[in-house]
């Protein structure tokens, strides 16, 4: 009997040891995709979505207060809100440090403050910025960007990949020293390097979709080659929720909603990945983390002090249509179009109405007001267009869209008839450029937002015509408006006699 008791005690000790060892070896990994600067929650229908405080509580709930964990920031974190903008991304990095993030995959928005500022932010971060296929123009590694990070279990690693959108979506001055090489080629090199180091689980993360024919930030060929690589345990992508991942059956793929609304978690134990789960992050399912509330309050106070700076005065209420319905020129649309045409020095300027989101009220104009009317930066480009090529662009604005895509213009005027069928609404003889009838054969200098030149808001005409880019201006639209207000001291309404709908006369 004594021997039986002794054996039972020994078995209990062994079981406890195995249990403790197993728990110690278990690593919980959490991945968050593209918060786009949303460190504060977004309120919708009385529910708060995302934000660092809710995110922190959810991570603690998933991993436990003392659980071993790694947190992956999957692309596009440091830009997209006024909190990020007015602290040049520093507020985002500080909070990522507070939550002990393990890495940040470099997306296109990471360059919106410029290369030097990104380097400065990497120095402020307690975690590495990673991308295997983002290199210097001479093909050497960028010193402050690592190709991968080895996780806390010492047996798993995350390889980051960037996409060509880094080059396409940024000003030349901000990305002139870097280039994006083929992701499959880069990843294959580092897979071998990691295997040589004894790494068993390799995760590839980046800002791309996983549909072979989707509008991914990677080309069809790049996606196909990347998903053909062996020895990858899991892909973490930013596939839109309404897009089917056609490659999910070929490789293990996981994604989650952007802006901090969701996160994905999984367990790594015994050299295997398991327990993949998707988690909602909103005030219906989790409460704010009181441990970081004071830090959030400090950031809020800093932002309020910055955004309250007065730039000048508006002598009028200068409104812009709200919501998604735009079917006419607006006082603010005309004013901004005039400012941009004057800055670019072209004969014509075109801007999608959705670029502007609010209007100016009569009285002092603050930095916060300026951000509210144009929360998204805009690059300006210039092209050469014949009069004949301009007509279908105007037709598209007045016929096919009648929404945020409706054009606000400067230097050109015209009349249309919204009662006619699409494609036949522009009254061609009414089109004038700076007071003179449009000459179909003449070449005009045209400046416009890069967004619509690249095909945004369904403007495929520029691509279909094969127009070549003449120039990309190296100052963002918000900065141009800011400089204009400071130099003039005041804002006045733009004149509204450029676009007329005869069906409403």
C-alpha positions as CSV (number, residue, x, y, z in Angstrom):
1,X,0.0,0.0,0.0
2,X,2.9,2.3,0.9
3,X,4.5,1.7,-2.6
4,X,1.1,2.4,-4.3
5,X,0.8,5.8,-2.5
6,X,4.4,6.6,-3.4
7,X,3.8,5.8,-7.1
8,X,0.6,7.9,-7.1
9,X,2.5,10.9,-5.6
10,X,5.2,10.6,-8.2
11,X,2.6,10.4,-11.0
12,X,0.9,13.6,-9.6
13,X,4.3,15.4,-9.5
14,X,5.0,14.3,-13.1
15,X,1.5,15.5,-14.3
16,X,1.9,18.8,-12.6
17,X,5.3,19.2,-14.1
18,X,4.0,18.3,-17.6
19,X,1.1,20.7,-17.2
20,X,3.3,23.6,-16.0
21,X,5.8,22.9,-18.8
22,X,3.0,22.8,-21.4
23,X,1.5,26.0,-20.1
24,X,4.9,27.7,-20.1
25,X,5.6,26.6,-23.7
26,X,2.3,27.8,-24.9
27,X,2.5,31.1,-26.8
28,X,-0.6,33.1,-27.7
29,X,-0.2,35.3,-30.8
30,X,-2.6,38.2,-31.5
31,X,-2.7,40.0,-34.8
32,X,-4.4,43.4,-35.5
33,X,-4.8,44.7,-39.1
34,X,-4.5,48.3,-40.2
35,X,-5.8,50.5,-37.4
36,X,-5.1,53.6,-39.6
37,X,-4.3,55.8,-36.6
38,X,-7.6,54.9,-34.8
39,X,-6.2,54.9,-31.2
40,X,-9.6,56.2,-29.9
41,X,-12.7,54.2,-30.6
42,X,-15.1,55.0,-33.4
43,X,-18.7,55.6,-32.3
44,X,-21.4,54.0,-34.5
45,X,-25.0,53.4,-33.5
46,X,-24.2,54.0,-29.8
47,X,-21.4,51.4,-29.9
48,X,-17.7,52.1,-29.7
49,X,-15.6,50.1,-32.1
50,X,-11.8,49.6,-31.8
51,X,-9.5,51.9,-30.0
52,X,-6.4,51.1,-28.0
53,X,-8.2,50.9,-24.6
54,X,-10.8,48.2,-25.8
55,X,-8.0,46.5,-27.7
56,X,-5.9,46.2,-24.6
57,X,-8.7,44.7,-22.6
58,X,-9.4,42.2,-25.3
59,X,-5.8,41.1,-25.5
60,X,-5.7,40.6,-21.7
61,X,-8.9,38.6,-21.9
62,X,-7.5,36.4,-24.7
63,X,-4.0,35.8,-23.2
64,X,-4.5,36.2,-19.5
65,X,-2.8,38.9,-17.4
66,X,0.4,37.0,-17.2
67,X,0.2,34.8,-20.3
68,X,3.1,34.7,-22.8
69,X,2.1,36.6,-25.9
70,X,3.2,38.3,-29.0
71,X,1.2,41.1,-30.7
72,X,1.6,41.6,-34.5
73,X,0.7,45.0,-36.0
74,X,-0.2,44.1,-39.6
75,X,0.4,47.3,-41.7
76,X,-0.9,50.8,-41.8
77,X,-0.9,51.9,-38.2
78,X,0.6,55.3,-37.8
79,X,-1.5,57.5,-40.1
80,X,-5.2,58.2,-40.7
81,X,-6.7,60.2,-37.8
82,X,-6.0,63.7,-36.4
83,X,-4.5,62.1,-33.3
84,X,-1.9,60.4,-35.5
85,X,-1.5,63.4,-37.8
86,X,-0.8,66.0,-35.2
87,X,1.7,63.9,-33.3
88,X,3.4,62.7,-36.5
89,X,2.5,59.1,-35.6
90,X,4.2,59.3,-32.1
91,X,1.0,58.8,-30.2
92,X,0.3,55.5,-32.0
93,X,3.9,54.2,-31.4
94,X,3.7,55.2,-27.7
95,X,0.5,53.2,-27.2
96,X,1.9,50.3,-29.1
97,X,4.9,50.3,-26.8
98,X,2.5,50.4,-23.8
99,X,0.7,47.3,-25.1
100,X,4.1,45.6,-25.8
101,X,3.6,45.0,-29.6
102,X,6.2,42.6,-31.0
103,X,6.4,44.2,-34.5
104,X,4.9,46.4,-37.1
105,X,4.7,45.3,-40.7
106,X,5.4,48.3,-43.0
107,X,2.4,49.3,-45.1
108,X,2.0,52.3,-47.5
109,X,0.6,54.6,-44.8
110,X,3.7,54.2,-42.8
111,X,5.5,56.5,-45.3
112,X,2.8,59.3,-45.3
113,X,5.0,61.4,-42.9
114,X,8.1,60.7,-45.0
115,X,11.1,58.4,-44.8
116,X,13.0,60.4,-42.1
117,X,9.9,60.6,-39.8
118,X,9.4,56.8,-40.2
119,X,13.0,56.3,-39.2
120,X,12.5,58.5,-36.2
121,X,9.4,56.5,-35.2
122,X,11.4,53.3,-35.5
123,X,13.8,54.7,-32.9
124,X,10.9,55.5,-30.6
125,X,9.4,52.0,-30.9
126,X,10.3,49.2,-28.5
127,X,9.6,46.7,-31.4
128,X,11.0,46.3,-34.9
129,X,9.5,47.6,-38.1
130,X,9.6,44.6,-40.5
131,X,9.4,44.0,-44.3
132,X,11.4,41.4,-46.2
133,X,10.9,42.9,-49.6
134,X,11.3,46.6,-48.9
135,X,14.9,47.6,-49.6
136,X,17.1,50.6,-50.5
137,X,17.4,51.6,-54.1
138,X,20.8,49.9,-54.2
139,X,19.1,46.7,-53.1
140,X,20.7,46.8,-49.6
141,X,18.7,46.4,-46.4
142,X,17.2,49.5,-44.9
143,X,18.9,49.7,-41.6
144,X,15.9,50.4,-39.4
145,X,13.6,47.9,-41.2
146,X,14.2,44.2,-40.4
147,X,13.0,41.3,-42.6
148,X,11.4,39.3,-39.8
149,X,11.0,39.0,-36.1
150,X,11.4,35.8,-34.0
151,X,8.6,35.3,-31.5
152,X,9.0,34.6,-27.8
153,X,8.9,30.8,-28.1
154,X,12.1,30.9,-30.1
155,X,10.6,28.5,-32.6
156,X,8.3,30.8,-34.6
157,X,8.9,33.9,-36.7
158,X,6.9,36.5,-38.7
159,X,8.1,37.6,-42.1
160,X,6.7,40.9,-43.1
161,X,6.0,41.9,-46.7
162,X,5.1,45.3,-48.3
163,X,3.4,46.0,-51.6
164,X,3.9,48.2,-54.5
165,X,1.3,50.6,-53.1
166,X,4.1,52.1,-51.0
167,X,5.5,53.6,-54.2
168,X,2.1,54.3,-55.9
169,X,0.4,55.9,-52.9
170,X,3.2,58.2,-51.7
171,X,4.9,61.3,-53.0
172,X,8.2,60.7,-54.7
173,X,10.1,62.7,-52.1
174,X,8.9,60.3,-49.4
175,X,9.8,57.0,-51.1
176,X,12.7,58.0,-53.5
177,X,15.2,56.0,-51.5
178,X,13.3,52.7,-51.4
179,X,12.0,50.1,-53.7
180,X,9.7,47.1,-53.3
181,X,11.0,43.8,-54.7
182,X,9.1,40.6,-55.5
183,X,7.7,39.3,-52.3
184,X,8.0,35.6,-53.1
185,X,11.7,36.0,-54.0
186,X,12.3,37.8,-50.7
187,X,10.3,35.5,-48.5
188,X,11.9,32.4,-49.9
189,X,15.4,33.7,-49.0
190,X,14.3,34.3,-45.4
191,X,12.4,31.1,-45.1
192,X,15.7,29.3,-45.7
193,X,17.6,31.6,-43.2
194,X,15.0,31.0,-40.5
195,X,15.0,27.2,-41.1
196,X,18.8,27.3,-40.7
197,X,18.2,28.9,-37.3
198,X,15.9,26.1,-36.2
199,X,12.6,28.0,-36.7
200,X,9.7,25.6,-37.1
201,X,6.7,27.9,-37.6
202,X,6.9,30.6,-40.3
203,X,4.1,33.2,-40.6
204,X,3.9,35.7,-43.5
205,X,2.0,38.9,-42.8
206,X,1.2,42.0,-45.0
207,X,-1.4,44.3,-46.5
208,X,-2.7,42.2,-49.3
209,X,-5.8,40.3,-50.3
210,X,-5.7,36.6,-51.0
211,X,-8.0,36.4,-54.0
212,X,-6.3,35.5,-57.3
213,X,-8.5,38.0,-59.2
214,X,-9.2,40.5,-56.4
215,X,-8.2,44.1,-56.3
216,X,-5.2,43.1,-54.1
217,X,-2.3,45.3,-53.5
218,X,-0.3,42.5,-55.0
219,X,-0.5,41.4,-58.6
220,X,-2.1,38.1,-59.7
221,X,1.4,36.7,-60.4
222,X,2.8,37.9,-57.0
223,X,-0.1,36.4,-55.1
224,X,0.2,33.1,-57.0
225,X,3.9,32.8,-56.5
226,X,3.7,33.8,-52.8
227,X,1.0,31.2,-52.1
228,X,3.0,28.5,-53.9
229,X,5.9,28.7,-51.4
230,X,6.4,25.8,-49.1
231,X,7.2,25.8,-45.4
232,X,4.8,28.7,-44.5
233,X,2.6,27.8,-41.6
234,X,0.1,30.7,-41.8
235,X,-0.6,33.8,-43.9
236,X,-2.0,36.9,-42.2
237,X,-3.7,39.2,-44.7
238,X,-5.9,42.2,-44.8
239,X,-8.6,40.8,-47.1
240,X,-11.7,42.8,-47.1
241,X,-14.6,41.1,-45.3
242,X,-16.8,41.1,-48.4
243,X,-14.1,39.5,-50.6
244,X,-13.8,35.7,-50.8
245,X,-10.3,34.4,-50.3
246,X,-10.0,32.0,-53.2
247,X,-6.6,30.7,-52.0
248,X,-7.8,29.9,-48.5
249,X,-8.3,26.2,-49.6
250,X,-4.7,26.0,-50.8
251,X,-2.9,27.6,-47.8
252,X,-3.8,28.5,-44.2
253,X,-5.0,32.1,-44.3
254,X,-6.4,34.3,-41.6
255,X,-7.6,38.0,-41.7
256,X,-9.5,40.4,-39.5
257,X,-11.4,43.7,-39.9
258,X,-9.4,46.9,-40.1
259,X,-9.5,50.1,-37.9
260,X,-9.2,48.0,-34.7
261,X,-12.7,46.5,-35.0
262,X,-11.4,43.0,-34.8
263,X,-8.3,40.9,-34.0
264,X,-7.3,37.3,-34.6
265,X,-5.5,35.1,-32.1
266,X,-3.9,31.6,-32.3
267,X,-1.9,29.3,-30.1
268,X,1.6,28.0,-30.8
269,X,2.5,25.0,-28.8
270,X,4.6,22.0,-29.6
271,X,5.7,23.5,-32.9
272,X,2.1,23.7,-34.1
273,X,-0.3,26.5,-34.7
274,X,-3.8,25.9,-33.5
275,X,-6.9,27.5,-32.0
276,X,-7.3,30.3,-34.6
277,X,-10.1,32.6,-33.5
278,X,-11.6,35.9,-34.7
279,X,-12.5,38.4,-32.0
280,X,-14.8,41.4,-32.2
281,X,-13.5,44.6,-30.4
282,X,-16.4,46.8,-29.4
283,X,-18.0,48.2,-26.3
284,X,-20.7,45.5,-26.4
285,X,-18.2,42.7,-25.8
286,X,-15.4,44.3,-23.8
287,X,-14.8,47.3,-21.4
288,X,-12.0,49.9,-21.7
289,X,-8.8,49.1,-19.9
290,X,-8.5,51.5,-16.9
291,X,-4.7,51.1,-16.8
292,X,-4.2,53.2,-20.0
293,X,-7.0,55.8,-19.5
294,X,-4.6,58.4,-18.2
295,X,-2.3,58.0,-21.2
296,X,-5.3,58.4,-23.5
297,X,-6.4,61.6,-21.7
298,X,-2.9,63.0,-22.0
299,X,-3.0,62.5,-25.8
300,X,-6.5,64.0,-26.1
301,X,-5.3,67.1,-24.2
302,X,-2.3,67.5,-26.5
303,X,-4.4,67.2,-29.6
304,X,-6.9,69.7,-28.4
305,X,-4.1,72.3,-27.7
306,X,-2.7,71.8,-31.2
307,X,-5.9,71.8,-33.2
308,X,-7.1,74.9,-31.5
309,X,-4.5,77.0,-33.2
310,X,-6.1,79.8,-35.3
311,X,-4.9,80.1,-38.9
312,X,-7.1,82.9,-40.1
313,X,-10.8,83.9,-40.5
314,X,-13.7,82.9,-42.7
315,X,-15.7,85.9,-43.7
316,X,-18.7,83.7,-44.7
317,X,-20.2,80.3,-44.0
318,X,-18.6,78.3,-46.8
319,X,-20.5,75.1,-47.1
320,X,-20.0,71.8,-48.9
321,X,-22.7,69.1,-49.5
322,X,-22.8,66.4,-46.8
323,X,-23.4,62.7,-47.1
324,X,-23.0,60.9,-50.4
325,X,-25.2,62.9,-52.7
326,X,-23.4,65.6,-54.8
327,X,-25.0,66.9,-58.0
328,X,-23.8,70.4,-58.2
329,X,-20.8,72.7,-57.5
330,X,-20.4,73.9,-53.9
331,X,-19.0,77.2,-52.5
332,X,-16.2,75.3,-50.8
333,X,-15.6,73.0,-53.7
334,X,-15.1,76.0,-56.0
335,X,-12.9,77.8,-53.5
336,X,-10.6,74.8,-53.0
337,X,-10.5,74.1,-56.7
338,X,-9.4,77.7,-57.4
339,X,-6.7,77.4,-54.7
340,X,-5.3,74.2,-56.3
341,X,-5.4,75.5,-59.8
342,X,-3.5,78.6,-58.8
343,X,-0.9,76.4,-56.9
344,X,-0.4,74.0,-59.9
345,X,-0.5,76.8,-62.5
346,X,-2.7,74.7,-64.9
347,X,-5.6,75.8,-67.0
348,X,-8.1,73.4,-65.5
349,X,-8.4,71.7,-62.1
350,X,-10.6,68.7,-61.3
351,X,-11.5,67.3,-57.8
352,X,-13.9,64.6,-56.7
353,X,-16.5,66.1,-54.3
354,X,-15.8,63.4,-51.7
355,X,-12.3,64.7,-51.1
356,X,-13.9,67.4,-49.0
357,X,-16.0,66.3,-46.0
358,X,-17.3,69.4,-44.2
359,X,-17.5,73.2,-44.6
360,X,-16.1,76.3,-42.8
361,X,-18.3,78.3,-40.5
362,X,-18.0,82.1,-40.4
363,X,-15.4,83.2,-37.9
364,X,-12.0,81.9,-36.8
365,X,-10.5,79.0,-38.7
366,X,-8.4,76.6,-36.7
367,X,-6.1,73.8,-37.6
368,X,-8.8,71.4,-36.4
369,X,-11.3,73.0,-38.7
370,X,-8.9,72.4,-41.6
371,X,-8.4,68.8,-40.7
372,X,-12.2,68.2,-40.4
373,X,-12.9,69.6,-43.9
374,X,-10.1,67.4,-45.4
375,X,-9.4,64.4,-43.2
376,X,-7.6,62.6,-46.0
377,X,-4.5,63.9,-47.6
378,X,-4.5,64.4,-51.3
379,X,-1.7,64.3,-53.8
380,X,-1.9,66.5,-56.9
381,X,-0.9,65.5,-60.4
382,X,-0.8,67.2,-63.7
383,X,-1.5,65.8,-67.2
384,X,-2.0,67.0,-70.8
385,X,-5.5,66.4,-72.3
386,X,-7.1,67.4,-75.5
387,X,-10.5,69.0,-75.5
388,X,-11.9,65.8,-77.0
389,X,-10.5,63.8,-74.0
390,X,-12.0,66.2,-71.4
391,X,-15.6,65.6,-72.6
392,X,-16.0,62.0,-71.5
393,X,-14.6,62.8,-68.0
394,X,-17.3,65.5,-67.6
395,X,-19.9,63.1,-68.9
396,X,-18.9,60.6,-66.3
397,X,-19.2,63.2,-63.5
398,X,-22.6,64.3,-64.5
399,X,-24.1,61.0,-65.8
400,X,-22.7,57.9,-64.2
401,X,-22.0,58.9,-60.6
402,X,-23.9,61.9,-59.2
403,X,-22.3,61.1,-55.8
404,X,-19.0,61.8,-54.0
405,X,-17.4,61.4,-57.5
406,X,-19.2,64.4,-58.8
407,X,-16.4,66.9,-60.0
408,X,-15.7,70.2,-58.4
409,X,-13.8,72.3,-61.0
410,X,-11.8,75.4,-61.7
411,X,-10.9,77.0,-65.0
412,X,-13.7,75.2,-66.9
413,X,-17.5,75.7,-67.0
414,X,-20.3,73.7,-68.7
415,X,-24.0,72.9,-68.7
416,X,-25.6,69.5,-68.5
417,X,-29.1,68.0,-68.6
418,X,-29.7,65.4,-65.9
419,X,-33.0,64.4,-67.4
420,X,-31.2,62.8,-70.4
421,X,-29.8,59.3,-70.4
422,X,-26.3,58.6,-69.2
423,X,-23.6,59.5,-71.7
424,X,-25.6,62.2,-73.4
425,X,-26.0,64.8,-70.7
426,X,-23.2,67.3,-71.4
427,X,-24.2,70.1,-73.7
428,X,-20.9,70.2,-75.6
429,X,-21.2,73.7,-77.0
430,X,-21.5,75.1,-73.5
431,X,-18.1,73.9,-72.4
432,X,-15.7,76.8,-71.8
433,X,-12.1,76.9,-70.6
434,X,-11.3,80.2,-68.9
435,X,-14.2,81.9,-70.8
436,X,-13.3,80.5,-74.2
437,X,-15.2,77.7,-76.0
438,X,-13.5,74.3,-75.7
439,X,-11.3,73.4,-78.6
440,X,-11.5,69.6,-79.2
441,X,-8.1,69.6,-80.9
442,X,-6.2,71.8,-78.5
443,X,-4.1,70.3,-75.7
444,X,-4.9,71.7,-72.2
445,X,-2.9,71.5,-69.0
446,X,-5.0,69.8,-66.4
447,X,-4.3,69.2,-62.7
448,X,-6.4,66.8,-60.5
449,X,-6.3,64.6,-57.5
450,X,-4.1,61.6,-57.9
451,X,-7.0,59.5,-56.5
452,X,-9.1,60.0,-59.5
453,X,-6.2,59.9,-61.9
454,X,-5.4,56.4,-60.6
455,X,-9.0,55.3,-61.2
456,X,-10.6,56.1,-57.8
457,X,-14.4,56.7,-57.7
458,X,-14.7,54.7,-60.9
459,X,-12.7,57.3,-63.0
460,X,-11.2,54.7,-65.4
461,X,-11.1,57.3,-68.3
462,X,-7.6,58.4,-67.6
463,X,-6.2,54.9,-67.7
464,X,-8.3,54.0,-70.7
465,X,-7.0,57.0,-72.7
466,X,-3.4,56.1,-71.8
467,X,-2.7,59.5,-70.4
468,X,0.9,60.0,-69.2
469,X,1.6,61.6,-65.9
470,X,3.3,65.0,-66.4
471,X,4.1,65.9,-62.8
472,X,3.3,65.0,-59.2
473,X,3.3,68.0,-56.9
474,X,5.3,67.5,-53.8
475,X,2.9,69.2,-51.3
476,X,-0.3,67.8,-50.0
477,X,-3.6,69.6,-50.5
478,X,-4.2,70.2,-46.8
479,X,-0.8,71.9,-46.5
480,X,-1.6,74.0,-49.6
481,X,-4.9,75.2,-48.1
482,X,-3.1,75.9,-44.8
483,X,-0.5,78.1,-46.4
484,X,-3.2,79.9,-48.4
485,X,-5.2,80.7,-45.3
486,X,-2.1,82.0,-43.4
487,X,-0.9,84.1,-46.3
488,X,-4.3,85.6,-47.1
489,X,-5.5,85.9,-43.5
490,X,-9.1,85.2,-44.5
491,X,-11.3,82.9,-46.6
492,X,-14.1,84.0,-48.9
493,X,-16.8,82.0,-50.7
494,X,-15.9,80.7,-54.2
495,X,-18.1,81.8,-57.0
496,X,-20.7,79.2,-58.1
497,X,-21.4,79.8,-61.8
498,X,-19.4,77.0,-63.4
499,X,-21.8,74.0,-63.6
500,X,-25.4,74.3,-64.5
501,X,-28.1,71.6,-64.8
502,X,-30.7,72.9,-67.3
503,X,-33.3,70.4,-66.2
504,X,-33.5,72.4,-62.9
505,X,-33.6,75.9,-64.4
